Amino acid sequence: VVEAVSGTLRRLPLLLVFLGVPSVVFAHRDDQYLQATLVVIEPRGVRLEINFTPGVAIAEQVVARIDRDRNGEISENEAAAYADSLKRDLTLRIDGRKLELRLAGFEFVPPEELRTGSGIIEMEFSASFGALTPGAHTLALKNRHLTAIGVYLINAVQPRLATIQITSQKRNDNQSSGEIEFTFHPVPLKTDRSAAPK
Amino acid sequence: MNKKILPLLIVLLAASVSSFAQTNSAPGAATAGIVAATNQFLASLDEAQRRKVVFDFKDDAQRRRWSNLPNAIFKRQGLRMGDLTQPQREAVLGILAAAFSSQGYEKVLQIVDADEWLKKSSGETMFGRDEYHVSFLGQPSTSEPWMIQFGGHHLGLNITLVGEQRTLAPSHTGAQPAIYELEGKTVRPLGHETDKAFALLSSLNESQRKLAILGFQMRDLVLGPGRDGQTIQPEGIKGSALSEKQRDMLLDLASEWTGILHEAVAKAKLDEMRKNIAETWFAWSGPTEKGSAAYFRIQGPTVVIEYAPQRLGGDATKHIHTIYRDPTNDYGVKWWKR
């Protein structure tokens, strides 16, 4: 503690020496709309967990798309309508077959928080692909939502079940689209010895 | 002052400093030092301040209330450094000094100094040393779980302590500017991270680089603040495909995060990483010229580290965000969660 305090005291005069420094541009994600997708692959379907973070400079543009009646609040209907518009901008395919996306949940922070540039809209979509055949599969996702301001991330979540193994991930340069290759190997059902006839 | 007393005081002060240093460096004894430093700070507060700074250990909302953003944008709880007296501020630094290694402590001060630099150069009062917050979850204890949070712009430190076990996961470090002049010296709070990463990359041969370098842009952290409890599929080159020397370089790079904590626990964490080194991945995205703005990730069974220059109109090499996580033990859950 003594060392820390004396070190701090030593630094105090130094910390006052900030004169004549060149100006610096404070930057956070001001004119970009970060759309970060985590892809959760399960034996019978897939979930897309997407976090949207509009930067300060474009937040109003995003808020205007959501808060349609401009009353400063995002109603359930407005949130659902925005989620629906987003759903139309997403394309998800498995082995070339288009999947139907369902809105599984969302959480919107109030518009004033979005305007700060730190507010996050969380959205989750799910899609069922029925029973997978054992072997290799390819899941492809394309995000065309607000491409003029969009900045994208797509990442596969590490599967919790050993039956699914991610073998590779490919993205285009800005990650607005990506392909996840995985294998599905269902575990053979164990024989219930206790129930077996003796 | 009496000339006979002065040498005696100097001897006593030296002895107390030495005694603290010994306590602090002995494995297994540092938690007591951190508890003592925290109690010293808490004793300096009035009742209203204590109510603001100490949260219930079960308060998950507060546990997750940390960010890379300035406080004007992301509202932190606890006590603001600018609202504390000078002795109280020094007591907060004393807690960090007790919890961290000397290089970890220095790194944290340099990140805070960078924000002070940003305040002076931009004129924005939302930046600077006054805008950092301290808070605690639970009561300081050498046996029961508790937590120290210290954060502000580009800093989200979460230290969970359970007896002699401690973790920094999850924590965010960053810097803007990532290079600045102070007292005629060039300061780079995350300079070692940058230099060691480029050294590791340059040690890779052509076939190793093909594995390590991702063919797309990484515009931000994947598992940054707000992404608790997620584990992504690892990418890049696996530790098993690295030479012994390259593995050491990878561990040395990771030690820039694991080594923020006091040596007593940092070594154990690095030993754990060494055990898992064959299953630890290194991925790179962006230019490969030394000093350019490139993203990298280290991911193993018990660690995720990301380093992401921020391409936001300015020089991305001068604005860096990083995250440190332990997918098996963020917030020390394996030690206390039942």
Chai-1 contact restraints between the chains, C-beta under 6 A:
chainA,res_idxA,chainB,res_idxB,connection_type,confidence,min_distance_angstrom,max_distance_angstrom,comment,restraint_id
A,V1,B,A37,contact,1.0,0.0,6.0,A-B,restraint_1
A,V1,B,G94,contact,1.0,0.0,6.0,A-B,restraint_2
A,V2,B,V17,contact,1.0,0.0,6.0,A-B,restraint_3
A,A4,B,L93,contact,1.0,0.0,6.0,A-B,restraint_4
A,A4,B,G94,contact,1.0,0.0,6.0,A-B,restraint_5
A,A4,B,A97,contact,1.0,0.0,6.0,A-B,restraint_6
A,V5,B,E90,contact,1.0,0.0,6.0,A-B,restraint_7
A,T8,B,E90,contact,1.0,0.0,6.0,A-B,restraint_8
A,T8,B,L93,contact,1.0,0.0,6.0,A-B,restraint_9
A,L14,B,E183,contact,1.0,0.0,6.0,A-B,restraint_10
A,V17,B,E183,contact,1.0,0.0,6.0,A-B,restraint_11
A,F18,B,W117,contact,1.0,0.0,6.0,A-B,restraint_12
A,F18,B,K120,contact,1.0,0.0,6.0,A-B,restraint_13
A,V21,B,S121,contact,1.0,0.0,6.0,A-B,restraint_14
A,S23,B,S121,contact,1.0,0.0,6.0,A-B,restraint_15
A,V24,B,S121,contact,1.0,0.0,6.0,A-B,restraint_16
A,V24,B,P177,contact,1.0,0.0,6.0,A-B,restraint_17
A,V25,B,G314,contact,1.0,0.0,6.0,A-B,restraint_18
A,F26,B,S122,contact,1.0,0.0,6.0,A-B,restraint_19
A,A27,B,L312,contact,1.0,0.0,6.0,A-B,restraint_20
A,A27,B,G313,contact,1.0,0.0,6.0,A-B,restraint_21
A,A27,B,G314,contact,1.0,0.0,6.0,A-B,restraint_22
A,T116,B,I73,contact,1.0,0.0,6.0,A-B,restraint_23
A,S118,B,L69,contact,1.0,0.0,6.0,A-B,restraint_24
A,S118,B,I73,contact,1.0,0.0,6.0,A-B,restraint_25
A,S118,B,F74,contact,1.0,0.0,6.0,A-B,restraint_26
A,V151,B,R219,contact,1.0,0.0,6.0,A-B,restraint_27
A,L153,B,V222,contact,1.0,0.0,6.0,A-B,restraint_28
A,N155,B,V222,contact,1.0,0.0,6.0,A-B,restraint_29
A,N155,B,I232,contact,1.0,0.0,6.0,A-B,restraint_30
A,A156,B,Q233,contact,1.0,0.0,6.0,A-B,restraint_31
A,V157,B,I232,contact,1.0,0.0,6.0,A-B,restraint_32
A,Q158,B,T231,contact,1.0,0.0,6.0,A-B,restraint_33
A,Q158,B,Q233,contact,1.0,0.0,6.0,A-B,restraint_34
A,I166,B,Q233,contact,1.0,0.0,6.0,A-B,restraint_35
A,R171,B,F216,contact,1.0,0.0,6.0,A-B,restraint_36
A,D173,B,F216,contact,1.0,0.0,6.0,A-B,restraint_37
A,D173,B,Q217,contact,1.0,0.0,6.0,A-B,restraint_38
A,N174,B,Q217,contact,1.0,0.0,6.0,A-B,restraint_39
A,Q175,B,F216,contact,1.0,0.0,6.0,A-B,restraint_40
